Amino acid sequence: MPPVLEAQNLTKRFGGLTAVQAMSITVAEGEILGLIGPNGAGKTTMFDLLAGSVQPTSGAIRLRGRDVAGQPAHLRLKQGMGRTFQIRAPSPELTLMENMLLSRQDQSGERLWANFTALGRVRAEERSARDKAHEVLDMLLLDRLADEPARVLSGGQRKLLELARVLMADPSVILLDEPAAGVNASLLETIIDRIREINARGVTFLLIEHNIDMVSRLCHRVMVMASGALLCEGSPEEVARDPRVIEAYLGGAG
C-alpha cells in the first residue's frame, strides 16, 4: 500500500535563505506522525510545502501516490489533505454552525444556477451539511454552542472549532499545527482524546507540536528537524534519548 503522504528531497529557498533542505518524509496510512524541532528549524515551512500554500524550489510531493507538488492548497484539500489553518481562521462574529457550513466543500448551492434548476438537491445537501456539522461539533464537545458566535470560545475551544471545520471537508490526512498552543490542561486532554478517536476512524495525522509530553503520548513516530533538515527520527522514546535532539533544543539549533 502506498503512503498516504510522501515527500522526497523537498527544498525551499527564499532568496539566499534555505528554509528546508532536501527533506524527505513518509506518512503511512493510519499513522500519527510528529514533526518537532527548535524554533527556526523549518517545520512550518515544511507544512506550508506539504499543504500547498508555498511551492517548493525542488523536490516531489505525492498524496496517495499522485504528484501534487504543483497544486495549490484548495486542490489538495479536495483530494483529502486538510490543514488546521489551511481553511481560514474561524470568523468570530459568525456562529459555530455558520463557520462549519462555510467549510463544507462542493455544495451545489455555491453555483447560482443550481438554486433555480436544482433547488431540491441544494436543500438536501444543506440539510446533510447541517447534520454533519452537528455530528462533528458534538464529537468535539461544541454542539451546545452551535448557535453562539465564535468569539465566545476560549483558546482551546477555538482549536477544537478549527479541527471541526477541517473535518467538514472529509479529509483522509490532516496536518495539525501546534494543537496544544494556548490550551489549558483540561481541554488539552479533550484534544488528545479526540485526535485519537478521529485517528481510530481512519484519519492519518501529521502534527507540529512543541508540547513534548503530548507528542510522546500521541505519536507513533517522531521526526526531528534542525536548521531546515532532518536530524533524526524514531519512536518518541528513542528521539527523547538522542543526544542530537537534546543538543538541538538546549543549544538552540535552527
PEPEMO-V284179 format. One record per backbone hydrogen bond with DSSP energy under -0.5 kcal/mol. CO is the residue of the C=O (numbers start at 0). NH is the residue of the N-H. E is the energy in kcal/mol with one decimal. If there is no record, write none. Layout:
((CO/NH/E) (CO/NH/E))
This chain:
((3/63/-2.5) (4/26/-3.1) (5/61/-3.3) (6/24/-2.1) (7/59/-2.1) (9/22/-2.7) (10/56/-2.2) (10/57/-1.7) (11/18/-1.8) (11/19/-1.5) (12/14/-0.6) (13/16/-2.2) (16/13/-3.3) (16/18/-0.8) (19/11/-2.3) (19/21/-0.5) (22/9/-3.3) (24/6/-2.9) (25/27/-0.6) (26/3/-1.6) (26/4/-1.5) (27/30/-2.0) (30/32/-0.5) (30/204/-2.7) (31/219/-2.5) (31/220/-1.2) (32/206/-2.6) (33/35/-0.5) (33/222/-3.0) (34/208/-0.9) (35/224/-2.8) (37/40/-1.6) (40/227/-2.1) (41/45/-2.1) (42/46/-2.3) (43/47/-2.7) (44/48/-2.3) (45/49/-2.4) (46/50/-2.8) (47/51/-1.5) (47/52/-1.2) (47/53/-1.6) (51/72/-0.7) (57/10/-2.5) (59/7/-2.4) (60/67/-2.7) (60/68/-0.8) (61/5/-2.4) (61/63/-0.6) (62/65/-1.6) (65/62/-2.7) (67/70/-2.0) (71/74/-0.6) (71/75/-1.5) (72/76/-2.2) (73/77/-1.6) (74/78/-1.0) (75/80/-2.3) (76/79/-1.6) (79/81/-0.6) (79/171/-2.1) (79/172/-2.2) (81/174/-3.1) (82/85/-1.5) (82/86/-1.1) (89/91/-0.6) (90/93/-1.0) (90/149/-0.5) (91/150/-2.2) (93/149/-2.6) (94/98/-2.4) (95/99/-2.4) (96/100/-2.6) (97/101/-1.9) (98/102/-0.7) (99/102/-1.1) (100/103/-1.0) (106/109/-1.8) (107/110/-2.0) (109/111/-0.6) (110/113/-1.0) (110/114/-0.8) (111/114/-1.2) (112/115/-1.7) (112/116/-2.5) (113/117/-2.1) (117/121/-2.3) (118/122/-2.5) (119/123/-2.2) (120/124/-2.6) (121/125/-2.1) (122/126/-2.3) (123/127/-2.4) (124/128/-2.6) (125/129/-2.3) (126/130/-2.6) (127/131/-2.4) (128/132/-2.5) (129/133/-2.3) (130/134/-2.2) (131/135/-2.7) (132/136/-2.8) (133/137/-2.4) (134/138/-2.0) (135/139/-1.8) (136/141/-3.5) (136/142/-0.9) (137/140/-1.6) (141/144/-2.0) (142/145/-1.8) (144/95/-0.6) (144/147/-2.2) (145/96/-2.6) (147/95/-1.7) (148/151/-1.9) (149/152/-1.7) (153/157/-2.2) (154/158/-1.5) (155/159/-1.8) (156/160/-2.5) (157/161/-2.5) (158/162/-2.1) (159/163/-2.6) (160/164/-2.6) (161/165/-1.7) (162/166/-2.1) (163/167/-1.0) (164/167/-0.5) (165/168/-1.9) (166/169/-1.8) (167/104/-0.5) (171/203/-2.7) (172/81/-2.5) (173/175/-0.7) (173/205/-2.3) (174/83/-2.2) (174/176/-0.6) (175/177/-0.8) (175/207/-2.6) (177/180/-1.2) (179/182/-1.8) (183/187/-2.3) (184/188/-1.6) (185/189/-1.3) (186/190/-2.6) (187/191/-2.6) (188/192/-2.5) (189/193/-2.5) (190/194/-2.4) (191/195/-2.1) (192/196/-2.1) (193/197/-2.8) (194/198/-2.5) (195/199/-2.3) (196/200/-0.9) (197/200/-0.5) (197/202/-1.5) (198/201/-2.0) (203/173/-2.6) (204/32/-2.7) (205/175/-2.6) (206/34/-3.2) (207/177/-2.6) (209/211/-1.3) (210/214/-2.0) (211/215/-2.7) (212/216/-1.7) (213/217/-1.9) (214/218/-2.6) (220/33/-2.7) (221/233/-2.1) (222/35/-2.7) (223/230/-3.6) (223/231/-1.1) (225/228/-1.7) (227/20/-3.2) (228/225/-2.4) (231/223/-2.9) (233/221/-3.0) (234/238/-2.7) (235/239/-2.2) (236/240/-1.2) (237/241/-0.7) (238/241/-0.9) (241/244/-0.8) (241/245/-1.8) (242/246/-2.3) (243/247/-2.1) (244/248/-2.2) (245/249/-2.8) (246/250/-2.6) (247/252/-2.0))
